[in-house]
Each structure stands twice: as C-alpha cells, then as structure tokens.
C-alpha cells in the first residue's frame, strides 16, 4: 500500500513486489494515479488504483488548509479501499507512506501490519519553510502512531529515523539486486577523463541541492573543464536553474534532466555522485551508483555512514557548507585512482551484502516473525 498522493513510482517498488510474491497466495498493490507509466509490475499482482482527481484539485492552491484537506481525504479513501479488499488479505504493508487512519483500520480488522521505514517525512518537512515545519508536527504524530500500530517495522538498516522500539525492527532490503540488476548497471566503458559531478534526487530543501549548486561555481574556478549533471525534479528546480544561469563561469556547464527512467545512463557518465541530504533513510541511488562503479560522496545522515565507509566504499561529507563541499569535490576529482579503487571495493561490497539471495532470506524472516506475532 502506497500513498495515493505519490505521483512517481521507482524501481524499488517493482523490486519489492517481486520480493513479496513468493510469500503470498496473492498480492494487492493499492496506489494512486502516476505522472509517468510504471513498467515491470508482475502480471499476478492485483492493482487497486485510487482516483486522485479530487485530492489534486483540492491541493492545487497549495496552502495549509488545502494540503491538510487533500491529505485527510486521501487517508479516508485508502481506508475505504482497504475495507473492500481486506477480506482477501491477512497482512498490510505500508510502503513509504504516512497513513495512520488506514493503519488503524487494518488493526481494527485484525490484520497484521508492516510498516516500511525509509526516510522520515517529518524530518523532510522540518527542513522546509514555516508552513512545512508546522505540517511536520502532523507527520511526526503519524510516524509515532504507525510505529506503535505496526507488528513489525521494516528497514534497510536498523539505524532508522522514526521513534520505534528496536525489538520491532527487522532489516530487509527493498531492492532485488539479482543478475539482471547488475547487468543493467554494469559499466560498459570508462569515462573519457572529463570531470562530471552529479546529483540524483528531489529538488527540495532537505536534499541540500541548493548548497550543492552554490558549490559548483567554486569547483569550476579550480577545475575549469568540470561539468555538472543534475537528475531529478521538485519545487526548487526553477529556482536552481535561474541561479545557475546567472553564474557566468558555469553557464553551459550544467545539465538538468528532470525525472528519468534510465538513471543508470546518467550515473555511468559521472565521475562522482554527490548527495548532500539533510535527512535520509538509505537512498536507493547509493546502491545503484555502487552497481555502476560510480563513487559516492554523501552526507552523514540516516543509514548512509553504515553503508559508505570513508575511502573504502565511499566518501562522507562532514558539513554542507558550499565552500567545504567544493573543497571535497575538487580534492576527490583530482584523485582518479582513489575514486576508481573505492568504487571497485563498493561494487564488491554491494554484491556480497545485497544479493538477491540475501534479500529473499531477509523477507522470509519478516514473514516468519509476523506469523508468530500476537
């Protein structure tokens, strides 16, 4: 079950459905309408698509009242759909969504409730403007409610950012890193020696992308041939585009792609992927970059420091100040042998720790545990 307000579904959702299928007689996917087509959903998955037209019309004005109204309506509609399909289901998995009312509904109907904890919506809004900060209190309450109601909380690592008893947490990956995955992300040719600094993610305050854009002009002053590749979209996109276009020294050196379905194509172009997030769970893009043998420089938040070991499987940012980030980027881009060595080690680590077998075994433990839950 995902939030009907989500407009984009990534490959991790497809992988999760494939991981769940062997453990159930049937799997339902409850979701909203998406901006872009979603490919690869197994044929035996039963999709329940929520009509989100009214919610989006309400939310269009984008003030606190309309945001609350659309959010509340989404919860009630999802709860109604859950009641309709509930007779055929024993377990409800809430994936990357704060849906307290449907979670209460599921428990009232004596379903086993699983909550997947990626990042924290509360912390993401807390990094935004005043309206976002106020709404973050609601999301914090929801995270507490859902963690309390859950029989088990699923996380990629035990180091998660929501308040929950550690005894409830089970580690289980949501990416299916099988042979098909590694072939898709395999680096087929080496970069041509040019420095390409990249970013992949949402253009929003909590991602630190504004600070990264400020660092670019400092990088160019030391590495004039450097190019910058930003993959993603979000509320700050136009602001960042305008800011970068005003800087004469980097004009023409920056490409902003918007959302893409073939992220590996862009990862393979990058000399270094930079993720300066202020809050995270574990970004899937780190695993994808490792599979591409693209080195990663990321902030020390969420589970990132437990995946990226400095100069072993990646590099860590100890500050998000533009001057500091630029200094780190310049230093690393001037050490191509170190980048290659670390990216090779990261690739080996990924294959050893996030294999398809490991993922399947982890989810087997999840379902074994909930059969024993009262």
DAGI-V833308 format. One record per residue. RES is the residue in one small letter. PHI is phi in degrees with one decimal (999 if undefined). PSI is psi in whole degrees, -180 to 180 (NA if undefined). Layout:
<<RES:PHI:PSI> <RES:PHI:PSI>>
This chain:
<<x:999:123> <x:-114.4:165> <x:-67.9:134> <x:-67.3:-12> <x:-83.1:-11> <x:-67.3:133> <x:-106.4:-9> <x:-134.2:136> <x:-118.4:126> <x:-92.4:177> <x:-63.8:-23> <x:-64.8:-31> <x:-67.7:-42> <x:-61.8:-45> <x:-61.3:-42> <x:-61.8:-42> <x:-60.9:-40> <x:-66.5:-35> <x:-70.6:-34> <x:-75.7:-34> <x:-52.1:-43> <x:-66.2:-15> <x:-101.8:7> <x:-141.2:150> <x:-70.3:-32> <x:-152.9:150> <x:-128.3:129> <x:-101.9:141> <x:-114.9:112> <x:-100.0:119> <x:-149.1:170> <x:-94.4:-177> <x:-71.9:147> <x:-113.5:152> <x:-68.4:-35> <x:-122.6:152> <x:-60.2:151> <x:-113.5:121> <x:-110.3:149> <x:95.2:4> <x:-68.1:127> <x:-55.2:146> <x:-62.1:-28> <x:-85.4:1> <x:-80.1:129> <x:-92.2:115> <x:-94.0:134> <x:-118.0:109> <x:-102.0:121> <x:-80.0:134> <x:-74.2:114> <x:-104.7:8> <x:-57.8:-48> <x:-64.7:-42> <x:-61.1:-41> <x:-72.8:-34> <x:-65.8:-40> <x:-64.3:-43> <x:-76.4:-12> <x:-57.7:-36> <x:-70.9:-20> <x:53.2:60> <x:-124.4:177> <x:-62.0:-40> <x:-64.0:-47> <x:-70.2:-34> <x:-65.1:-43> <x:-65.6:-41> <x:-64.1:-46> <x:-67.2:-36> <x:-67.4:-44> <x:-64.8:-42> <x:-62.6:-41> <x:-58.4:-42> <x:-65.2:-42> <x:-66.1:-40> <x:-66.3:-42> <x:-63.9:-42> <x:-60.2:-39> <x:-64.6:-44> <x:-64.1:-37> <x:-63.4:-39> <x:-63.2:-39> <x:-66.0:-41> <x:-94.7:-4> <x:-63.1:-28> <x:-63.9:-26> <x:-96.5:2> <x:-126.5:147> <x:-110.5:-27> <x:-125.9:137> <x:-119.6:122> <x:-106.6:118> <x:-91.9:116> <x:-107.7:116> <x:50.7:42> <x:-146.3:143> <x:-98.6:98> <x:-131.3:75> <x:-66.3:-42> <x:-64.0:-48> <x:-60.9:-34> <x:-65.3:-42> <x:-62.3:-42> <x:-60.3:-44> <x:-62.5:-44> <x:-67.1:-37> <x:-63.4:-29> <x:-94.8:14> <x:62.2:39> <x:-92.8:153> <x:-78.6:130> <x:-111.6:125> <x:-112.9:139> <x:-123.0:121> <x:-86.3:123> <x:-107.2:103> <x:-91.1:-106> <x:-86.0:-173> <x:-113.8:116> <x:-62.0:-34> <x:-59.5:-49> <x:-68.2:-33> <x:-64.1:-47> <x:-68.0:-32> <x:-61.9:-24> <x:-85.4:-4> <x:-92.5:-157> <x:-78.5:-179> <x:-58.1:-42> <x:-61.5:-41> <x:-64.7:-39> <x:-62.4:-40> <x:-67.0:-43> <x:-68.5:-23> <x:-63.0:-28> <x:-63.6:-38> <x:-64.9:-43> <x:-66.7:-34> <x:-63.5:-44> <x:-61.1:-40> <x:-64.6:-42> <x:-61.8:-39> <x:-65.0:-45> <x:-62.5:-47> <x:-68.0:-38> <x:-65.1:-35> <x:-70.0:-41> <x:-75.8:-27> <x:-65.4:139> <x:-72.9:-40> <x:-142.9:146> <x:-110.1:123> <x:-95.8:133> <x:-144.8:154> <x:-69.3:-35> <x:-135.6:167> <x:-75.8:-9> <x:-91.5:83> <x:-111.7:166> <x:-107.4:14> <x:-110.0:151> <x:-74.8:110> <x:-155.2:147> <x:-63.5:134> <x:-61.8:-26> <x:-67.5:-19> <x:-85.4:-17> <x:-84.6:132> <x:-125.4:132> <x:-81.3:128> <x:-157.9:125> <x:-72.4:155> <x:-109.1:-1> <x:-100.8:138> <x:-97.9:91> <x:-89.5:73> <x:-94.0:-172> <x:-61.1:-35> <x:-62.7:-41> <x:-61.8:-50> <x:-68.1:-31> <x:-68.9:-39> <x:-62.6:-39> <x:-97.0:6> <x:-64.2:134> <x:-75.8:109> <x:-87.0:-21> <x:-151.8:155> <x:-79.0:149> <x:-59.2:160> <x:-83.0:12> <x:97.9:-11> <x:-74.6:150> <x:-88.7:117> <x:-124.1:111> <x:-96.9:128> <x:-121.6:163> <x:-142.1:139> <x:-133.0:124> <x:155.6:-170> <x:-80.2:140> <x:-88.0:85> <x:-146.7:161> <x:-56.0:-39> <x:-71.3:-11> <x:-88.4:-8> <x:70.3:17> <x:-72.2:-27> <x:-65.2:-45> <x:-64.5:-37> <x:-65.0:-41> <x:-60.8:-37> <x:-65.7:-33> <x:-71.0:-24> <x:-59.9:-44> <x:-65.5:-29> <x:-71.8:-39> <x:-62.4:-44> <x:-62.8:-32> <x:-61.9:-30> <x:-99.8:-29> <x:-127.6:83> <x:-59.4:-25> <x:-84.7:-4> <x:-64.2:144> <x:-121.5:160> <x:-130.4:133> <x:-125.0:113> <x:-112.5:120> <x:-113.5:118> <x:146.2:-173> <x:-155.0:175> <x:149.0:180> <x:-62.9:-22> <x:-95.2:2> <x:-59.7:-50> <x:-63.6:-40> <x:-62.3:-43> <x:-69.8:-40> <x:-58.3:-45> <x:-64.9:-42> <x:-64.9:-43> <x:-68.9:-34> <x:-69.3:-20> <x:-80.4:-17> <x:-89.6:109> <x:-60.3:-35> <x:-74.4:-15> <x:-120.0:5> <x:-61.8:130> <x:86.7:-5> <x:-102.0:-4> <x:-115.7:131> <x:-117.4:125> <x:-114.1:118> <x:-91.9:-23> <x:80.4:-173> <x:-68.2:142> <x:-133.5:155> <x:-95.7:-15> <x:-115.8:60> <x:-60.0:-29> <x:-62.2:-32> <x:-58.8:-39> <x:-81.7:-36> <x:-60.9:-37> <x:-68.8:-18> <x:-83.6:-18> <x:-85.9:138> <x:-78.4:-31> <x:-155.6:130> <x:-97.7:129> <x:-115.1:127> <x:-127.0:91> <x:-92.7:47> <x:-66.6:148> <x:-91.9:-19> <x:-151.9:142> <x:-158.9:163> <x:-94.8:-100> <x:-134.0:107> <x:-63.3:128> <x:-60.5:-26> <x:-63.5:-25> <x:-65.5:-44> <x:-64.0:-40> <x:-65.9:-40> <x:-64.6:-42> <x:-58.5:-42> <x:-65.5:-28> <x:-85.8:-2> <x:57.7:38> <x:-100.9:118> <x:-65.9:149> <x:-121.7:133> <x:-116.3:115> <x:-138.9:159> <x:-74.2:161> <x:-91.4:66> <x:-128.0:158> <x:56.5:-136> <x:-89.5:0> <x:-57.2:-46> <x:-65.1:-16> <x:-89.9:-8> <x:-105.6:-44> <x:-98.1:110> <x:-96.9:129> <x:-53.2:124> <x:60.0:18> <x:-118.8:-61> <x:-115.0:-1> <x:173.6:-162> <x:-138.1:147> <x:-117.7:141> <x:-93.2:125> <x:-98.5:-1> <x:-156.0:153> <x:-108.3:16> <x:-66.9:132> <x:-54.2:-40> <x:-61.4:-43> <x:-67.0:-45> <x:-60.2:-43> <x:-61.7:-42> <x:-60.9:-43> <x:-66.3:-43> <x:-62.9:-46> <x:-60.9:-47> <x:-60.6:-46> <x:-70.4:-40> <x:-67.3:-20> <x:-88.5:6> <x:-127.4:66> <x:-59.6:-33> <x:-67.1:-39> <x:-64.8:-43> <x:-59.7:-44> <x:-66.6:-41> <x:-63.8:-46> <x:-67.6:-42> <x:-64.9:-33> <x:-67.8:-42> <x:-65.4:-39> <x:-63.1:-39> <x:-63.4:-45> <x:-63.8:-44> <x:-59.3:-42> <x:-62.3:-46> <x:-65.7:-32> <x:-78.3:-32> <x:-106.1:-18> <x:-128.7:40> <x:-73.1:165> <x:-61.7:-36> <x:-65.3:-43> <x:-60.7:-43> <x:-61.9:-47> <x:-63.1:-42> <x:-63.3:-38> <x:-64.6:-44> <x:-71.0:-28> <x:-62.0:-40> <x:-66.0:-36> <x:-59.7:-50> <x:-73.3:-30> <x:-64.0:-39> <x:-70.1:-37> <x:-78.1:-21> <x:-69.4:-23> <x:-92.4:-12> <x:-70.0:141> <x:-70.5:NA>>
